[in-house]
Amino acid sequence: MRFPIPRNFAILVVGAVLVCSGSAFSAPFFGLFGVKKANESLHRQDPPKVSARLLDQVTQANSRVLVSLGKQRAYLLLNNEIAIDTPISSGKAAGMTPTGTFRVQEKDPDHRSNLYGNFVDSQGRVVRAGVSARIDSAPSGTHFQGSPMYYFMRIADGVGMHVGILPGYPASHGCIRMPAEIAPMFYQRVRVGTPVEVVH
C-alpha cells in the first residue's frame, strides 16, 4: 500500500536538516513559517506617559491608583483621568500580586526588604546574592541585608509599589515594580489611605 507524500514534504526535510546542522540558512527557514527568534519574542513595554496638565492638579487628597496585571501597567488617576500611565513588573506567578481593592498602608522612601536580599560580610561585601531570609542560611561571618525598595508604598502584607527592574514581563515576588523616574511621582501624590485597585 502506498501513502501519499505531502507536496511540502521536501521543504520540511531540507529545512529540518539546515536547522539541525546550524547552517546560515536556518534563519530564512524560520521566516518561512513565521517563527520568531527568542530575542524577537521579548515584549518591549511602552514607556511611561505623563500628563503635565493633570499631574499639576493631583494631590495626596484627590489621587487614586489603578494597577492592571494583564497590561503590566499602573495608572495614577485624578477622578477618571490618567495623570501617569507607566509600565510595571508584578508577581512572576499567578496570585503572587493579589487583586482587589486596597489602600496605601505605609510609605517609606528608603525601605528594604525583610525577605529578599544578600548575605554580606562585615565590610558590606556581598558574599551570596539573591537569597531568601526564610529559606537560606547565612554563611559564617555574614548577615542578611535586604534588597532596596526605594519609594515603597505598601498595599498589603508583603506587597508594595516601589522602584525596581522592569524586564518586560512579570518577574517580582509579588511587589509592583516601577521605573526609577516614576515611583517618586506616585510616592509624592499618595498618602496612607489612598485607594489602590489591582485588576487582572
Phi and psi in degrees as a GROMACS rama.xvg file:
@    title "Ramachandran Plot"
@    xaxis  label "Phi"
@    yaxis  label "Psi"
@TYPE xy
-103.357  137.164  ARG-2
-101.208  138.167  PHE-3
-68.5381  138.927  PRO-4
-95.0614  127.506  ILE-5
-60.0035  149.393  PRO-6
-61.135  -35.8563  ARG-7
-91.035  12.3239  ASN-8
-58.7497  -43.4299  PHE-9
-62.7291  -40.778  ALA-10
-63.0985  -42.8755  ILE-11
-63.2139  -42.948  LEU-12
-64.5875  -48.0926  VAL-13
-62.9804  -42.9007  VAL-14
-61.906  -43.0454  GLY-15
-63.1775  -39.8064  ALA-16
-63.586  -44.2595  VAL-17
-63.3581  -42.3845  LEU-18
-65.4921  -47.5759  VAL-19
-65.1662  -30.5242  CYS-20
-82.5465  -7.43477  SER-21
74.3011  21.2849  GLY-22
-64.3064  154.104  SER-23
-64.3731  -14.796  ALA-24
-83.0633  -2.6326  PHE-25
-68.3738  -33.279  SER-26
-62.1601  -48.1825  ALA-27
-61.2235  -33.1916  PRO-28
-60.6514  -44.7788  PHE-29
-60.3007  -40.2608  PHE-30
-60.8468  -32.2882  GLY-31
-60.6129  -32.8146  LEU-32
-107.189  9.6845  PHE-33
71.1047  21.1189  GLY-34
-88.3106  130.711  VAL-35
-91.3006  150.438  LYS-36
-70.7445  160.49  LYS-37
-56.8741  -45.1966  ALA-38
-69.8069  -17.3082  ASN-39
-85.484  -13.5436  GLU-40
-86.6865  -17.7906  SER-41
-68.3872  135.013  LEU-42
-88.7491  124.815  HIS-43
-89.7363  119.206  ARG-44
-72.8121  144.902  GLN-45
-63.7846  143.501  ASP-46
-68.2697  167.192  PRO-47
-61.9758  149.338  PRO-48
-123.651  127.182  LYS-49
-122.523  127.526  VAL-50
-93.3764  103.571  SER-51
-58.9026  -38.2586  ALA-52
-60.6279  -47.7241  ARG-53
-73.659  -36.9883  LEU-54
-60.4346  -34.7947  LEU-55
-63.7685  -23.6401  ASP-56
-95.7521  -13.9876  GLN-57
-78.0814  130.549  VAL-58
-128.445  172.574  THR-59
-64.1375  -21.8426  GLN-60
-84.9755  -22.1188  ALA-61
-120.808  5.34802  ASN-62
-88.035  159.306  SER-63
-150.894  161.826  ARG-64
-124.08  137.791  VAL-65
-123.177  132.076  LEU-66
-120.959  126.166  VAL-67
-108.651  111.354  SER-68
-69.3385  -37.2555  LEU-69
-64.2978  -40.408  GLY-70
-87.5062  -13.67  LYS-71
54.8161  50.9954  GLN-72
-136.458  151.8  ARG-73
-125.924  147.9  ALA-74
-129.767  130.302  TYR-75
-94.8585  120.343  LEU-76
-112.665  144.142  LEU-77
-116.095  109.302  LEU-78
56.7877  -117.739  ASN-79
-111.109  14.571  ASN-80
-99.5111  144.338  GLU-81
-92.199  115.304  ILE-82
-86.2989  -39.9122  ALA-83
-134.591  133.491  ILE-84
-124.402  112.747  ASP-85
-130.986  148.117  THR-86
-69.8053  154.782  PRO-87
-138.018  174.881  ILE-88
-135.799  117.473  SER-89
-102.756  -165.207  SER-90
-58.7106  136.053  GLY-91
-72.6805  -16.1114  LYS-92
-124.209  150.253  ALA-93
-55.9977  134.127  ALA-94
89.9953  -13.521  GLY-95
-66.7519  -37.4704  MET-96
-101.162  112.045  THR-97
-71.0172  148.976  PRO-98
-99.6015  158.256  THR-99
136.602  -167.968  GLY-100
-106.246  126.731  THR-101
-130.556  178.689  PHE-102
-136.177  151.318  ARG-103
-62.7118  124.625  VAL-104
-100.691  -26.0771  GLN-105
-157.462  146.696  GLU-106
-127.365  134.842  LYS-107
-150.572  111.496  ASP-108
-68.8854  -20.8429  PRO-109
-126.995  44.2924  ASP-110
-72.3612  150.14  HIS-111
-128.855  144.358  ARG-112
-66.2096  141.111  SER-113
-99.249  4.40328  ASN-114
-115.05  -41.6751  LEU-115
-120.656  139.797  TYR-116
172.192  -137.977  GLY-117
-134.455  157.005  ASN-118
-94.6636  124.946  PHE-119
-122.808  156.076  VAL-120
-87.8086  -173.999  ASP-121
-66.2756  -20.1156  SER-122
-90.9358  0.940402  GLN-123
85.2136  8.98289  GLY-124
-79.6188  136.625  ARG-125
-72.2383  121.981  VAL-126
-96.5724  -37.7459  VAL-127
-145.801  122.326  ARG-128
-100.645  159.534  ALA-129
64.9957  45.4118  GLY-130
-104.483  164.072  VAL-131
-111.979  126.855  SER-132
-64.4715  -22.1818  ALA-133
-78.3006  -33.3194  ARG-134
-106.324  -44.6822  ILE-135
-86.015  148.059  ASP-136
-100.36  137.829  SER-137
-72.8244  129.478  ALA-138
-61.1104  155.124  PRO-139
-54.1947  134.174  SER-140
81.5242  9.41238  GLY-141
-121.012  165.226  THR-142
-139.31  162.113  HIS-143
-79.9007  135.636  PHE-144
-128.094  116.461  GLN-145
-67.5823  148.831  GLY-146
-65.5598  141.563  SER-147
-69.2986  140.435  PRO-148
-132.817  71.9335  MET-149
-62.7096  144.861  TYR-150
55.7506  49.7628  TYR-151
-75.1944  131.06  PHE-152
-128.373  99.0768  MET-153
-72.3844  135.511  ARG-154
-119.51  -16.9581  ILE-155
-159.115  170.472  ALA-156
-61.2899  117.964  ASP-157
78.8532  7.12718  GLY-158
-134.347  130.439  VAL-159
-152.998  172.123  GLY-160
-100.636  135.988  MET-161
-166.268  170.774  HIS-162
-64.3308  136.605  VAL-163
-167.722  176.156  GLY-164
-78.4851  133.698  ILE-165
-115.115  97.2256  LEU-166
-81.4581  -5.29959  PRO-167
104.845  6.12873  GLY-168
-158.112  165.955  TYR-169
-61.7583  125.9  PRO-170
-145.652  0.618282  ALA-171
-89.1948  178.556  SER-172
-88.3706  8.51059  HIS-173
138.671  -26.0412  GLY-174
-70.1269  166.333  CYS-175
-106.559  101.013  ILE-176
-79.0661  142.755  ARG-177
-130.216  159.094  MET-178
-63.3768  150.489  PRO-179
-61.0396  -29.9837  ALA-180
-85.3786  -13.6351  GLU-181
-100.307  -38.8972  ILE-182
-53.4443  -42.4622  ALA-183
-62.9832  -31.0594  PRO-184
-66.4554  -42.1858  MET-185
-64.0679  -47.6122  PHE-186
-55.4913  -44.1318  TYR-187
-68.0972  -22.5615  GLN-188
-111.651  11.0806  ARG-189
-122.647  161.751  VAL-190
-137.897  170.496  ARG-191
-60.8347  120.937  VAL-192
110.697  -12.5999  GLY-193
-62.1204  132.607  THR-194
-68.7538  137.72  PRO-195
-131.935  121.187  VAL-196
-110.436  127.261  GLU-197
-113.6  120.079  VAL-198
-121.774  160.546  VAL-199
